[in-house]
Amino acid sequence: MFGDTSITKSFIQITGQECIKILNYRKILQYNENEIILLIESKKTHIKGLKLNITYFDEDEMTIQGCIKSIHF
């Protein structure tokens, strides 16, 4: 989906206010319907919104859906 996955950089793809796809995240630190906090590379990333839901994840890729209000790095 994101091309060459042998590169260890993280990628975030945002589609409107409804969908975020993340490649090469390290860890889910917090997860509830209003905020998801991820460790991406060595930084915390806060995703805030309404009815947030992790609809897909595996060891290095994740999809978040809901009404996304803000992303803070």
Backbone as CSV, one residue per row, in Angstrom:
resi,resn,N_x,N_y,N_z,CA_x,CA_y,CA_z,C_x,C_y,C_z
1,MET,0.804,-1.194,0.000,0.000,0.000,0.000,0.850,1.263,0.000
2,PHE,1.892,1.306,0.817,2.731,2.487,0.907,4.013,2.373,0.086
3,GLY,4.174,1.338,-0.698,5.375,1.196,-1.499,6.403,0.324,-0.810
4,ASP,7.661,0.772,-0.799,8.775,-0.005,-0.266,8.704,-0.070,1.258
5,THR,8.276,-1.206,1.802,8.141,-1.348,3.258,9.454,-1.745,3.931
6,SER,10.533,-1.884,3.165,11.818,-2.182,3.787,12.400,-0.949,4.468
7,ILE,11.879,0.231,4.140,12.296,1.468,4.788,11.597,1.539,6.143
8,THR,12.317,1.888,7.198,11.728,1.863,8.531,11.097,3.194,8.948
9,LYS,11.031,4.156,8.077,10.353,5.404,8.396,8.863,5.145,8.563
10,SER,8.215,5.961,9.363,6.777,5.860,9.550,6.070,6.744,8.531
11,PHE,4.884,6.295,8.113,4.074,7.045,7.166,2.666,7.160,7.729
12,ILE,2.075,8.352,7.557,0.695,8.578,7.969,-0.061,9.123,6.771
13,GLN,-1.151,8.443,6.409,-2.000,8.883,5.300,-3.346,9.271,5.894
14,ILE,-3.771,10.519,5.659,-5.034,11.020,6.186,-5.999,11.203,5.025
15,THR,-7.198,10.629,5.167,-8.233,10.767,4.153,-9.401,11.502,4.791
16,GLY,-9.565,12.774,4.445,-10.622,13.585,5.039,-10.483,13.654,6.547
17,GLN,-11.617,13.715,7.237,-11.611,13.694,8.699,-12.011,12.336,9.228
18,GLU,-12.103,11.340,8.337,-12.675,10.057,8.744,-11.694,8.901,8.826
19,CYS,-10.509,8.994,8.228,-9.649,7.815,8.154,-8.172,8.196,8.205
20,ILE,-7.417,7.458,9.016,-5.964,7.595,9.079,-5.362,6.208,8.920
21,LYS,-4.390,6.085,8.021,-3.633,4.839,7.879,-2.192,5.121,8.274
22,ILE,-1.642,4.250,9.108,-0.302,4.452,9.653,0.532,3.214,9.367
23,LEU,1.740,3.434,8.885,2.675,2.347,8.628,3.897,2.540,9.512
24,ASN,4.340,1.470,10.140,5.535,1.440,10.996,5.347,2.191,12.308
25,TYR,4.199,1.989,12.948,4.052,2.494,14.309,4.746,1.493,15.239
26,ARG,5.060,1.921,16.450,5.768,1.021,17.372,4.861,0.404,18.423
27,LYS,3.896,1.210,18.963,3.115,0.700,20.081,1.850,1.528,20.268
28,ILE,0.758,0.872,20.690,-0.456,1.566,21.102,-0.309,1.843,22.601
29,LEU,-0.286,3.112,22.986,-0.108,3.485,24.387,-1.444,3.678,25.101
30,GLN,-2.430,4.217,24.382,-3.758,4.436,24.963,-4.782,4.349,23.845
31,TYR,-5.958,3.796,24.161,-6.995,3.642,23.149,-8.364,3.752,23.788
32,ASN,-9.095,4.804,23.442,-10.504,4.903,23.780,-11.194,5.644,22.643
33,GLU,-12.508,5.815,22.721,-13.232,6.358,21.571,-12.977,7.841,21.321
34,ASN,-12.316,8.540,22.256,-12.035,9.963,22.085,-10.566,10.292,21.851
35,GLU,-9.675,9.341,22.144,-8.244,9.604,21.952,-7.473,8.299,21.799
36,ILE,-6.571,8.312,20.832,-5.649,7.200,20.635,-4.243,7.789,20.698
37,ILE,-3.410,7.213,21.548,-2.020,7.663,21.655,-1.130,6.521,21.187
38,LEU,-0.304,6.830,20.200,0.597,5.845,19.614,2.036,6.283,19.813
39,LEU,2.937,5.312,19.892,4.358,5.589,19.820,4.758,5.357,18.372
40,ILE,5.163,6.432,17.712,5.592,6.366,16.312,7.029,6.863,16.282
41,GLU,7.913,5.989,15.805,9.353,6.192,15.934,9.627,6.393,17.417
42,SER,10.152,7.517,17.855,10.414,7.700,19.288,9.511,8.773,19.901
43,LYS,8.418,9.133,19.193,7.559,10.221,19.649,6.134,9.737,19.868
44,LYS,5.477,10.339,20.869,4.063,10.066,21.086,3.247,10.855,20.069
45,THR,2.243,10.213,19.503,1.321,10.861,18.576,-0.076,10.726,19.143
46,HIS,-0.750,11.871,19.349,-2.088,11.908,19.917,-3.088,12.154,18.794
47,ILE,-4.050,11.271,18.663,-5.129,11.422,17.692,-6.403,11.591,18.506
48,LYS,-7.059,12.751,18.357,-8.262,13.040,19.138,-9.456,13.161,18.197
49,GLY,-10.611,12.738,18.684,-11.816,12.826,17.886,-13.005,12.202,18.592
50,LEU,-13.984,11.825,17.798,-15.209,11.221,18.306,-15.401,9.856,17.675
51,LYS,-15.806,8.901,18.478,-16.082,7.544,18.005,-14.902,6.954,17.223
52,LEU,-13.689,7.170,17.731,-12.496,6.623,17.083,-12.466,5.110,17.261
53,ASN,-12.075,4.429,16.216,-12.052,2.976,16.233,-10.871,2.484,15.395
54,ILE,-10.080,1.590,15.955,-9.010,0.955,15.181,-9.671,-0.188,14.415
55,THR,-9.856,0.003,13.110,-10.573,-0.982,12.304,-9.665,-2.056,11.733
56,TYR,-8.351,-1.793,11.717,-7.395,-2.797,11.244,-6.062,-2.513,11.907
57,PHE,-5.377,-3.574,12.340,-3.988,-3.406,12.750,-3.275,-4.752,12.700
58,ASP,-1.996,-4.674,12.428,-1.099,-5.821,12.572,0.172,-5.275,13.207
59,GLU,1.266,-5.986,13.097,2.474,-5.579,13.828,3.082,-4.261,13.361
60,ASP,2.758,-3.775,12.152,3.341,-2.508,11.707,2.391,-1.600,10.939
61,GLU,1.138,-1.975,10.763,0.198,-1.157,10.006,-1.118,-1.038,10.767
62,MET,-1.748,0.142,10.663,-2.978,0.392,11.403,-3.891,1.314,10.613
63,THR,-5.212,1.100,10.740,-6.218,2.001,10.193,-7.127,2.448,11.326
64,ILE,-7.317,3.760,11.429,-8.190,4.356,12.441,-9.310,5.077,11.712
65,GLN,-10.557,4.848,12.155,-11.692,5.536,11.562,-12.508,6.205,12.657
66,GLY,-13.211,7.241,12.287,-14.041,8.011,13.205,-14.036,9.458,12.773
67,CYS,-14.524,10.328,13.617,-14.509,11.767,13.336,-13.236,12.339,13.958
68,ILE,-12.211,12.521,13.142,-10.892,12.942,13.618,-10.871,14.463,13.758
69,LYS,-10.577,14.926,14.962,-10.556,16.367,15.249,-9.151,16.951,15.232
70,SER,-8.142,16.185,15.719,-6.784,16.722,15.741,-5.759,15.600,15.832
71,ILE,-4.560,15.925,15.352,-3.405,15.041,15.454,-2.245,15.886,15.972
72,HIS,-1.635,15.438,17.071,-0.508,16.161,17.667,0.694,15.223,17.747
73,PHE,1.845,15.739,17.317,3.078,14.956,17.345,3.976,15.428,18.476
